[in-house]
């Protein structure tokens, strides 16, 4: 067991991938000499030379270059410096990265990892704290993952680099310097959700930075007599229906948490899937707790925008705890 931060775990995953496979290359804005804004690539240029290098400040060019390298047999791991900084590259990602396998009828793929620091909690300003996962999850041909723990950061990144398809790897900025004692030699693969806390009364589904909020809420709810089960999605695409639905069928209630704005988000998709697959097991409507439907606010308003324990506990109170099996749902406006 080793005490490490999430940033160090990601650095270790990149180091191990570069060591294990000569086709792996790492590049992006300031990832070389500086070691990245969050120091995730610290020391890689020193130790691996030109296999970790800086690029111009041109996100579309970075992804276009990565496409060419992937088609030529390399495995690029590229960094978009902040979540909203990736938007200039969106056309390349959606029109080409996601579609080349289908366009060539499976004859050609572009294995690459696009690392994107995402979400809030750091007091950042506009363009530095977006939660952009829904854009990528809505795009067929992309896999989308979001670790919530130090060990998952390492494991999921190693699996993402080894994957034959392009992976959007969302790194929660607020967790970069969270520290834990972990065994980095074990971990679940892409496409598998994990039960972070077992419970019997309701299922709380979350991913990335929202998992910590879900666990804190479960502890607080326990003091009020509610036993909450917490599911860490880990892999948004492919989505692990089996683990999530098994939990909801057991508990009969479900809350989904996300930092992103609520309308048309990943949480809405999860809620729809739960409703379709678990309708006859539900004792209450599936509820969501999300960021507000506004552009990301100024730092002093961030705590109001982001889902916190109090907002989730308020939602727990709406889960209709007086069970009558054949009663109608009463949904307040």
C-alpha positions as CSV (number, residue, x, y, z in Angstrom):
1,X,0.0,0.0,0.0
2,X,1.3,3.4,-1.0
3,X,0.1,6.9,0.1
4,X,-0.3,9.0,-3.0
5,X,-2.3,11.8,-4.5
6,X,-4.6,11.5,-7.6
7,X,-2.2,13.6,-9.6
8,X,0.7,11.3,-8.6
9,X,-1.4,8.2,-9.5
10,X,-2.1,9.6,-12.9
11,X,1.6,10.4,-13.4
12,X,2.4,6.9,-12.4
13,X,-0.1,5.5,-14.9
14,X,1.5,7.6,-17.7
15,X,5.0,6.5,-16.6
16,X,4.0,2.8,-16.6
17,X,2.3,3.1,-19.9
18,X,5.3,4.8,-21.5
19,X,7.6,2.2,-20.1
20,X,5.4,-0.8,-21.2
21,X,4.7,0.4,-24.7
22,X,7.0,2.4,-27.0
23,X,4.1,3.5,-29.1
24,X,2.6,5.6,-26.3
25,X,3.3,9.3,-26.6
26,X,2.1,12.2,-24.3
27,X,1.6,15.8,-25.5
28,X,-0.3,18.9,-25.0
29,X,0.0,22.5,-23.8
30,X,2.7,22.9,-21.1
31,X,2.9,19.2,-20.4
32,X,6.6,19.0,-21.1
33,X,9.0,21.2,-19.2
34,X,6.4,22.6,-16.8
35,X,4.8,19.2,-16.2
36,X,1.3,20.4,-16.8
37,X,-0.9,23.0,-14.9
38,X,-1.7,20.3,-12.3
39,X,1.8,18.7,-12.5
40,X,0.3,15.4,-13.8
41,X,3.1,15.0,-16.4
42,X,5.8,16.2,-14.1
43,X,9.2,14.7,-15.0
44,X,8.0,12.7,-18.0
45,X,10.0,14.8,-20.5
46,X,13.1,14.4,-18.4
47,X,12.7,10.7,-18.2
48,X,11.2,9.8,-21.6
49,X,12.6,12.6,-23.8
50,X,10.6,13.5,-26.9
51,X,7.9,11.0,-26.1
52,X,6.4,13.7,-23.9
53,X,6.3,17.1,-25.5
54,X,4.7,20.6,-25.6
55,X,2.4,21.8,-28.4
56,X,1.2,25.2,-29.6
57,X,-1.9,26.6,-27.9
58,X,-4.2,25.2,-30.5
59,X,-6.6,22.4,-29.2
60,X,-8.0,21.6,-32.7
61,X,-4.4,21.1,-33.9
62,X,-3.5,18.9,-31.0
63,X,-6.4,16.5,-31.7
64,X,-5.8,16.6,-35.4
65,X,-2.1,15.7,-34.8
66,X,-3.2,12.9,-32.5
67,X,-5.5,11.5,-35.1
68,X,-2.7,11.3,-37.6
69,X,-0.3,9.7,-35.1
70,X,-3.0,7.1,-34.0
71,X,-3.6,6.2,-37.7
72,X,0.2,5.8,-38.0
73,X,0.4,3.3,-35.2
74,X,1.0,5.4,-32.1
75,X,-1.1,5.6,-29.0
76,X,-1.4,9.4,-28.2
77,X,-2.4,10.5,-24.7
78,X,-3.2,14.2,-25.1
79,X,-4.1,16.8,-22.5
80,X,-6.7,19.5,-22.8
81,X,-5.6,22.0,-20.2
82,X,-9.1,22.8,-18.9
83,X,-12.5,21.4,-19.7
84,X,-13.8,24.3,-21.7
85,X,-10.5,24.7,-23.5
86,X,-11.4,21.5,-25.3
87,X,-14.3,23.1,-27.2
88,X,-12.1,24.4,-30.1
89,X,-11.2,20.7,-30.7
90,X,-14.8,19.5,-30.5
91,X,-15.3,19.3,-34.3
92,X,-12.2,17.1,-34.6
93,X,-13.3,14.8,-31.8
94,X,-16.9,14.4,-32.9
95,X,-16.5,14.4,-36.7
96,X,-13.3,12.3,-36.9
97,X,-12.0,10.7,-33.6
98,X,-15.4,9.2,-32.9
99,X,-16.2,8.1,-36.4
100,X,-13.1,6.7,-38.1
101,X,-13.8,3.1,-37.0
102,X,-17.3,3.3,-38.4
103,X,-16.2,5.2,-41.5
104,X,-13.7,2.5,-42.4
105,X,-16.1,-0.3,-41.4
106,X,-13.8,-1.4,-38.6
107,X,-10.7,-1.5,-40.7
108,X,-9.1,1.5,-38.9
109,X,-9.3,2.8,-35.3
110,X,-7.7,5.7,-33.6
111,X,-6.7,4.5,-30.1
112,X,-6.1,7.6,-28.1
113,X,-6.8,9.1,-24.7
114,X,-8.0,12.7,-24.4
115,X,-7.4,13.8,-20.8
116,X,-9.6,16.6,-19.7
117,X,-9.5,18.2,-16.2
118,X,-13.2,18.8,-15.5
119,X,-15.8,20.1,-13.0
120,X,-15.5,22.6,-10.3
121,X,-14.7,23.0,-6.6
122,X,-11.5,24.9,-7.1
123,X,-12.8,28.5,-7.2
124,X,-12.1,28.7,-10.9
125,X,-13.6,31.2,-13.3
126,X,-15.6,30.7,-16.5
127,X,-14.0,28.2,-19.0
128,X,-12.1,26.6,-16.2
129,X,-14.8,24.5,-14.4
130,X,-17.2,23.2,-16.9
131,X,-18.7,19.7,-16.7
132,X,-18.8,18.7,-20.3
133,X,-19.3,15.0,-20.1
134,X,-22.8,15.0,-21.7
135,X,-21.4,16.3,-25.0
136,X,-19.0,13.3,-25.2
137,X,-21.4,10.7,-23.8
138,X,-23.9,11.7,-26.5
139,X,-21.3,11.0,-29.3
140,X,-21.3,7.3,-30.5
141,X,-17.7,6.0,-30.9
142,X,-16.3,7.6,-27.7
143,X,-15.8,6.0,-24.4
144,X,-16.1,8.3,-21.4
145,X,-14.8,7.7,-17.9
146,X,-14.5,9.7,-14.8
147,X,-12.5,8.4,-11.7
148,X,-13.5,9.4,-8.2
149,X,-10.6,7.8,-6.2
150,X,-6.9,7.7,-6.3
151,X,-6.7,4.1,-7.2
152,X,-9.3,4.4,-10.0
153,X,-7.4,7.3,-11.5
154,X,-4.4,4.9,-12.0
155,X,-6.4,1.9,-13.0
156,X,-8.8,3.6,-15.4
157,X,-6.1,5.5,-17.1
158,X,-4.0,2.4,-17.7
159,X,-7.1,0.6,-19.2
160,X,-8.0,3.7,-21.3
161,X,-4.5,3.8,-22.8
162,X,-4.7,0.0,-23.6
163,X,-8.2,0.3,-25.1
164,X,-8.4,0.0,-28.9
165,X,-11.0,2.9,-29.1
166,X,-10.7,6.6,-28.3
167,X,-11.4,7.4,-24.6
168,X,-12.4,10.8,-23.1
169,X,-10.7,10.7,-19.7
170,X,-12.3,13.2,-17.3
171,X,-10.2,14.1,-14.3
172,X,-11.9,15.9,-11.4
173,X,-9.8,18.9,-10.7
174,X,-10.8,19.2,-7.1
175,X,-9.5,15.7,-6.4
176,X,-6.0,16.1,-7.9
177,X,-4.4,16.5,-4.6
178,X,-6.6,14.2,-2.6
179,X,-4.5,11.6,-0.9
180,X,-5.1,7.9,-0.1
181,X,-3.2,4.7,0.7
182,X,-3.9,2.5,-2.3
183,X,-2.8,-0.6,-4.0
184,X,-2.3,0.4,-7.6
185,X,-1.8,-3.1,-8.8
186,X,-5.5,-3.9,-8.7
187,X,-8.7,-2.3,-10.0
188,X,-11.8,-2.8,-12.0
189,X,-11.8,-2.3,-15.9
190,X,-13.7,0.2,-18.0
191,X,-17.4,-0.4,-18.2
192,X,-17.8,-1.5,-14.6
193,X,-19.5,0.5,-11.8
194,X,-18.7,-0.1,-8.2
195,X,-20.7,-0.2,-5.0
196,X,-18.8,2.3,-2.7
197,X,-21.3,1.9,0.2
198,X,-23.9,-0.8,0.7
199,X,-27.3,0.1,1.8
200,X,-31.0,-1.0,1.7
201,X,-33.2,2.1,1.6
202,X,-32.2,4.1,-1.5
203,X,-29.5,4.1,-4.2
204,X,-27.4,7.2,-4.8
205,X,-25.7,7.1,-8.3
206,X,-22.8,9.4,-8.9
207,X,-19.5,9.8,-10.8
208,X,-16.3,11.7,-10.6
209,X,-16.3,14.5,-8.0
210,X,-20.0,13.8,-7.0
211,X,-19.1,10.4,-5.5
212,X,-17.6,12.1,-2.5
213,X,-20.7,14.2,-2.0
214,X,-22.8,11.0,-2.3
215,X,-20.8,9.2,0.4
216,X,-20.9,12.2,2.8
217,X,-24.7,12.4,2.3
218,X,-25.0,8.7,3.0
219,X,-23.2,9.2,6.3
220,X,-25.4,12.1,7.2
221,X,-28.6,10.3,6.2
222,X,-27.7,7.3,8.4
223,X,-28.0,9.6,11.4
224,X,-31.6,10.3,10.3
225,X,-32.3,6.6,9.9
226,X,-31.9,6.1,6.2
227,X,-29.5,3.4,4.9
228,X,-28.2,4.7,1.5
229,X,-26.3,2.6,-1.1
230,X,-23.8,4.6,-3.2
231,X,-22.9,3.5,-6.7
232,X,-19.8,5.0,-8.4
233,X,-20.5,4.9,-12.2
234,X,-16.8,5.2,-13.1
235,X,-17.5,4.5,-16.7
236,X,-20.2,6.8,-18.2
237,X,-19.8,5.1,-21.6
238,X,-20.0,2.1,-21.7
239,X,-22.5,2.3,-18.9
240,X,-22.9,-0.6,-16.3
241,X,-26.7,-1.1,-16.3
242,X,-26.4,-4.3,-14.3
243,X,-24.8,-2.9,-11.2
244,X,-27.0,0.2,-11.1
245,X,-30.3,-1.6,-11.8
246,X,-29.5,-4.4,-9.3
247,X,-29.1,-1.8,-6.6
248,X,-32.3,0.0,-7.4
249,X,-34.3,-3.1,-7.6
250,X,-33.1,-3.9,-4.1
251,X,-33.7,-0.4,-2.6
252,X,-36.7,0.8,-4.6
253,X,-35.5,4.4,-4.6
254,X,-32.9,6.3,-6.6
255,X,-31.1,9.7,-6.6
256,X,-28.7,10.7,-9.3
257,X,-26.0,13.4,-8.6
258,X,-24.0,15.4,-11.1
259,X,-22.2,18.7,-11.1
260,X,-23.2,19.5,-14.6
261,X,-26.3,21.5,-15.4
262,X,-29.4,19.4,-15.0
263,X,-31.2,19.7,-18.4
264,X,-30.3,16.9,-20.8
265,X,-27.4,15.8,-18.7
266,X,-25.9,12.4,-18.0
267,X,-28.0,12.3,-14.9
268,X,-31.2,12.5,-17.0
269,X,-30.0,9.5,-19.1
270,X,-29.3,7.5,-15.9
271,X,-32.7,8.4,-14.5
272,X,-34.4,7.4,-17.7
273,X,-32.6,4.1,-17.8
274,X,-33.6,3.4,-14.2
275,X,-37.2,4.3,-14.8
276,X,-37.4,2.0,-17.9
277,X,-35.7,-1.0,-16.3
278,X,-36.9,-0.8,-12.7
279,X,-40.3,0.8,-12.9
280,X,-42.2,-1.9,-11.0
281,X,-39.6,-1.9,-8.3
282,X,-39.7,1.8,-7.6
283,X,-41.4,3.2,-4.5
284,X,-40.8,6.8,-5.5
285,X,-39.9,8.8,-8.6
286,X,-36.2,8.9,-9.6
287,X,-34.8,12.2,-8.5
288,X,-31.8,14.2,-9.6
289,X,-29.5,16.7,-7.9
290,X,-27.4,18.8,-10.3
291,X,-25.7,22.1,-11.0
292,X,-28.0,24.9,-11.8
293,X,-29.0,25.5,-15.5
294,X,-26.7,28.6,-15.8
295,X,-23.2,29.3,-17.1
296,X,-20.6,28.4,-14.5
297,X,-20.8,31.2,-11.9
298,X,-18.1,33.4,-10.3
299,X,-16.1,31.7,-7.5
300,X,-18.0,33.3,-4.6
301,X,-21.3,31.7,-6.0
302,X,-19.8,28.3,-6.7
303,X,-21.0,26.7,-3.4
304,X,-24.6,27.6,-4.4
305,X,-24.3,26.2,-7.9
306,X,-22.7,22.8,-7.0
307,X,-24.7,20.0,-5.5
308,X,-23.8,19.7,-1.8
309,X,-24.7,17.4,1.1
310,X,-27.6,19.7,2.2
311,X,-29.2,19.8,-1.2
312,X,-28.9,16.0,-1.5
313,X,-30.4,15.5,1.9
314,X,-33.3,17.7,0.9
315,X,-33.8,15.4,-2.0
316,X,-33.6,12.3,0.3
317,X,-36.6,13.8,2.2
318,X,-38.6,13.7,-1.1
319,X,-38.3,10.0,-1.6
320,X,-41.7,9.1,-0.1
321,X,-40.7,7.0,2.9
322,X,-44.3,6.0,3.7
323,X,-44.5,2.9,1.5
324,X,-47.8,1.8,0.1
325,X,-47.1,-0.7,-2.8
326,X,-50.1,0.3,-5.0
327,X,-50.3,4.0,-4.2
328,X,-49.9,6.7,-6.8
329,X,-46.8,8.9,-6.8
330,X,-47.3,12.4,-5.7
331,X,-44.8,14.6,-7.4
332,X,-44.6,18.2,-6.2
333,X,-43.9,20.9,-8.7
